[in-house]
Structure formats: C-alpha cells, structure tokens
Amino acid sequence: MSIQLPLPPNFFKCPPLTPEEKERFTAMGTRSANELVRKAKLRDGPYQWTLLSDDNGLKVYKGVSTEAQRSLHCGTYEVAGSLEDVINLYKTETTDQLKRHIRRLGRAWVDATNLYTVKESTHDRPHDSIQLQWFAVKTAFENLWNHRDGVLVQCSMECTVDGKRGWVRSWQSVDLACIPDMYSAAGLVRMLFFGTGHLFVESDRPGHVMLTCLGDMDPKIKGPEFVHDQGVKAWCRNLPDVERCLREDNLSRTPFLREDQLIPPDTRRDCFLCQKKFGPMRRRSGCYKCGQVFCSKCNRTWNVTVDGFATTRKVCNACSAAVPRYSSQGSMSSNEFSGYKGSFRDDRTTASGASDDLADFDLEYAGR
C-alpha cells in the first residue's frame, strides 16, 4: 500500500553522523552557498541571462550552464522590509520551523523534515547553519507527473554582495543510505539540486531587500523545455508571497482596533479608498487598523497574530502597505510606519478628516 504524505514523525531512521561526515557536509554546503552567490550575478557573472517574464516586478530569467549543458533560472523581486525580517521567514533550523515555513511560503511543498543538524547557529553568527533535509514537492503539472522528492544539504549564511549585506540559503543534493528511493513506497521521483536556493541582499533603496531565487536543478521530467520553464516560474512566484508575510508580521506588531471602535459599515455609502459606491457586488467592511469602511477589493483578510493567537483580521490596502522605518542595523526604529497614518475618529462624523493622511500612502505598494 502506498505511503500517504505528509509522512508520520520520525519516519526516517537516521544513525548519527560521524565527525568525518559532518566535516564533509559542512564543506559541501559552504561550497554550494558560495557558488550560488556567484551564479546569481545577472550582470558580469558566469552566465548570460535572458529575461523570460516580468510580472508586476517579479522578473524571471533563464541562463545556460555551459559546463553541464542544463538550463538555470533566476527570479528577482524587491520588497519593503529589513534583511532580518526576511531571514526569519526562511529560518528552518528545526523541523517545526521548516513546517511553519512551508505553511506560509511553500506553495508547492507537500512535506519536509530535518534529518540532521550539521552545524548550529551561534551567538556570533545567528544566521549561519547547515542541515540535512528531505522534502517532497508538487510539479507544475501534477496531473501529468508524479510528485518529486529530494535529499539535500542546506547551508544558510550571511554574506556580502557588492559591498551590501546579504544572506544566502543553498540546497545541494546528497545521497544518504537512510533515505531510500521513495518511488515504490510513495510514488515520488527523486530530483537533483546543483546549488539551488535563495539570495537576499539589502537594496540600494533604504528599507528594502532584493530577493533572488536561483534554480539549478534536474527535476527528472521528460518533456519540452517550456515545461521546465513553467515549473520554475511557479516556484519563483513564491517571492511576492514574502511581501505578504512581511505585511502580516508588521500588522501583528501593532494593536488592532476592537469591533466597537470601527465605523459602522452601514453608515457609509462608498469605499473610503477607491470612492466607489457599495452594492450587491461590492460589499463593505471595516479596517481593524484605521476603522474606516472599505469595499472588499480595498479591505483584505490577513493572517495575523493577536494577543499571541493566530487569527485573521481585515485591514485596508493602505494600512497593510504601511512600511516600518528601520534603523541602519535593520531593526524597527519606532512603532510608527511611513505610509498611511489614518486612524478612527470618535466623532464618527465624516471620513474627510483622514483624507489628508492618504496622501502619505505610497500607492506603489498597494498596486502589487
């Protein structure tokens, strides 16, 4: 009988690593991370990159490895936030962190687990670590091809790119005797990574981070080249999800209004942001940050944390796009946000009192 995913806890029985094995995997992971930084250079790098697509700031490029005669893909996307905040989204040093990361950012991931900790992070290097992991993912055309799985050494470490602070996380496929081929047991086809991963670098724009994902892999799919291209494009679409997660984390750091503090929706006839009238196809609701009334397009539901509990709250596009100000060390310098600073007025008379505040809202972020 085929094994169902996700696998039960402690499914793989892995013996302890020897010191020699730890040393070998440390060298392999470090080499893979350094090579990823080198490969991810779109200009004056080792590969010639061709733009495949540009969708609302998400750019996907294709390159060719002359050494192995295989295609590489690279996606880039810029987000507002600090490097520390982005790194925290990708911290997967434990299986619990890995599962949480998959829930938030693993669109294609089906299952994953940490097999070994090869190198733990330290007080001096809190963002550097190396693990051995197993994973299972969906293909872009899952009705045509089986899910894929892989065994890899994951190396995460801080780095410097063109004088800017950065962080790289690379994946390199490895063979482990304790992780057999899973095709007969679960229908999984073993794919290979040759230095795939992510590179995050502080942008030239203050308070922004440039995200790069690089795919150098063999998915073991026999088909036209465009099939591989589409699969990597789907993987790169995770980058804009980082922006959503950063917004949700930012929203969770500041208080939400109570239900009785919101302007009663039935007292407003049009959306406070887009000014379109409410109707059967344009429902109204209140923003739990500023208290104003918006249409469903301008007031989205976000996954946030309130008083330590995971829940959802509706927050308007303006409040959700407010960008926290960061110090040079990357931490929030205050609880204030640059962007929309409107708030609910107790008099509940008109929304005109907050209209001037909307002038501070950077529409660039609402449009993404």
N, C-alpha and C positions, 0 to 999 in steps of 0.2 A: 504494500500500500504506500502511495506517495506521501512524503512528509509535507505537512502544511506549514506555510510561513505566516507569521514570524515563528522562528524556532523557539522551543522552550528554553528557559535559562539553563546555562551550563551544559548545553547540548554537546559542544566540542570538549573533549577531554585532552587537554594540552599539558604535557610534562614541563617542568621548569626549564628555563633556558640556561645553558652553560655560560660561563663568562666569555668564552670564545664566540659563542653565538651572539651574545649581546654586543660585543665589540664589532662583529661583522655587520649586524643590522644597523648599528649606530653609524658606521662608515657608509653603508649603503644609503640610509636615509639622508644623511648630511650631503652626500654627493648628489642625490636626486633633487634636494631643495635648491642647492646652488645652481644646478643645471636648469631648473625651472625658471629661476630669475634670469638666467642668460637667454633662454628660449623665448621668454615673454617680451623681449625688446622688439617693438614693432618697427622702430627706426634704428638703422645702423646695427642690427642684430644679426644672428647667424642665418635667418630665414627671410625670404621675400614673402610678404603678406599681401593678400588680395582681399578687399572688402566684399563680403558676401551679402550683408544686410545691415541696415541702420534703422532701427525701430524705436522711436522716442528716446533716443540717447543710448540705447543698447546696440553696440556695434559688434558684429561677429566677423572675424577674419579667417582666411584659410591660407595655410602655408604648406610647403612640401619639404620633407626631410630627405635630402639627397643621400644621406648615409644609409637609411633603411627603406627608402622608396615608399614612404607612407605619408598620409596627409596629417597635418596638425591643424587644430582650430583654436582660436583665441577670441574671447569675448571681453569687452570693456564696458564699464558703467560707472558713473560718478554719483556719489551720494553725499548728503549733508550729515555730518557726524564726526566723531573722533575715531582715531585708529583703535583705541582701547575698546570702544563700544562695538566696533565691527569684529575685533578679535574675540570678544566674549561670546558673540553669536556662533563662532566657529570653534570654540573650545570643546574638544571631545576627548579629554584625557581619561574619562571613566565611561563605562557603558551607559550610566544614567545620563551623562552629558551628551553622549552620542545619540541616544534615543530622543532626548529633548531637541537636539539639533535637527534630527530627521523630521520630527513633528512640525517644526517651524519652517525649515528650509529644504527639506528633502523631498521635492515633488515626485521624483522617480524612484526614490528608495523604498524598498519593501521590508528590509530587515538589515541589521548590522549589530556587531558586537565587538568589544575589545578583547583580544586574545591574550596579549602580553603588554606590560609597560616596560619598555626597553630603557627609557631614560625619563625620569620625572622632572617636572619643572622645579626651580629653586627660587629662593627669595631674591637672589641677584638676577636670575633670568626667569621671571614668572611666566613668560610666553613661549619658552622653549621646551619641547618634549618630543618623545618618539614612542610610538605604539605599533603593535602588530594587530591588524583588524581583519575581520571577514565582513563582507557586505553582499546584499542581493538587491538588484535594481530592475525596473521595468525597461523594456525597449520602447523606442518612439512608436513602433508599430507592433504593439503587443499582441494583436490578433494574428499576426503573421509569424512572429518569432518569440521563442521562449524567453523568460526572464534570464538575466545574466547574474553571475556572482564572481567574486574575486577575493584573493588574499593579498594583503599589501602591508608594506611598512609605511607608516605615516610619520613624516617629520615636520614639525612646526617650529619656526624660529624667527626671531627678529632679524632684520637685515637693513641695509642701506642701499637705496637705488638712486643713482644720480644725485647724491647728496641729501636725499629725502629719507625720512624714517619709514620703514615698511615692515611687513610680516608676511612670511611665505608658509604655505602648507602644501606639501607634496605627497603624492602616492606613487609607490613603486611596487610592482607585483613581485611576490616571493612564493616559493614552494615550501609548504610545511607538511610534514608527514601526518600530523594530527588533523589536518583538514583535507579529507579526500575529495575527489571529484564528486559533485553533487547532482550529476545529470540523472543517474538511475534512481536516486533517492528522492529528488525534488524537482527534476526536470530543468535544472539550472545549467547553463552553458558557461564555462569558465572563461572570462575575458581577461585581457592583459593590459596593464598600465606601464608606460615607459617614462614616468616623470610627469604625471598629470596633477593638476591641483589649482590652487589659488594664490594670488599675489595681491596684497593690499598696500597701497602707498599713499602717504599724505599728499594731497593735491596742491597745486600752486594756489588754488583758491582757499583762503583761510576757512577752517571749519569744515572741509570737505575731504573725502577719501576716494581715490581712484581704485575701483575693483577690477581685477583681471582674473579670468578663469582660463586655463590652458588645458586643452585636451590632446594628449599624445598617447593614443591607445589603439588596441586592436579588439573591437567588440565581437569578433568572430561571427560576423554577419556576411553572408554571401549575397551580394546584390549590387545594384548600380551605386555609383559614388554619391549621388544625391541622397540616398537613404542614410548614409553615414553623416552627410552634412545636416540633414534634418534632425538626426538624433542629437548631434552636438548642439545645434541651435536650441533644441528643447532644454538641454542641460544648462546652457547659458542664460536661459530665461529665469533661472533662479536668482540672478544678480539683482534685478529690480525688487525681488522679494526681500532682499536685505534692507532696502529703504522702508518697506512696510514694517518690518520687525523693529527697526530703529525708531520709527514713529511710535509704535506701540510701547516700546520701552520708555521713550521720552514722555508719553502721555501718562504712563504709570508712575512717574516720579513726582508728579504734581497732583494736588487734590482735584477730585471731581465734585461737581455740584450735586446736591440732593434733588430728588424728584420735585419737592415743593419749592425749590429755588428756580426751576425752569419757567420760562414764559409759557402760559397755557397755549398749546398749539391752536386751539380754535379761536384765539383772539387775533390771529394773523391770517391775512388773505394771500400773501405772496412770500416767496423764499427770500430770506434776508441777504443771501449771497448773489444768486443769479437773477433775483427780482421777478421770476416767472410765477404766475398765479397757480395756486393749488387747485387740484381737481381729482377726478377718479383715477387718472393715470399719473398723477404727481402728488403723492401723499406727503404729509407734513409730520415733522418730529423735532424734538428739541435737542440741542447740543449740550452735553454734560460738562463742557468746559466754559462756554460763554453764556449759555442759557437761551440764546436766540433760537428762532424757529426756521427750519430749512426743509427743502424738498429731499427726497430720497437720494437723488444724484449728488447733492451737496452735503449730505449728512450720512456718512458711512458707519457701519458697525465695525468696531475694532476689538481684538483680543487683548485685554489688559489685565493688570493686577490691581485690585482694590483691597486695602487692609490685609494684604498678604494672601488673598484668594484670587484664583484665576476666574475671570468673568468676561462679559462683553459690555461695551458702552458705545452709544452713538456719539460721534464727535464730528463736527463740520470740517470741511476741507481746509478752511483757513486755520483753525486751531490745530489740526493734526499736522499741518505743514510748518508750524512754528518751529524754528531752528534754535536749539540751545546754544548759548555763547560758550565757547571753550577757551580755556587758558592755553598757554604755549605748551603745557605738559599734557594737554588732551583732556583734562577733566573740566566739568562744568564750573564756570566761574561764579555763577549765581543761579537762582531759581527762575530768573527771568528768561524769556525767549525773545529772540529777534523775530519779527514777523507780526502776526495778528495779536493784539493785546486787548481785544474787546472783552467786556465782561457784562454780566447781567445787572441791570439797574433795578433797584427795589421798587421804583415807582411804576414800572410796567406800563408806561405810557406809550412811547413810540420807540422804534429802533433807530431813529435818526441820531441819537446821542452816541451810538457806536459806529456810525458810518465813517467817521474820520479815521477810526482805528484801522479800517480795512485798507486804507492807503498804505499802511506799513506792511501789508501782506504781499510776499513775493509770489506772484502768480505763476512763476516758473515751476514751483513745486506742486501747486495744485493741478497743473496740467499734465503731470506724469501719471 
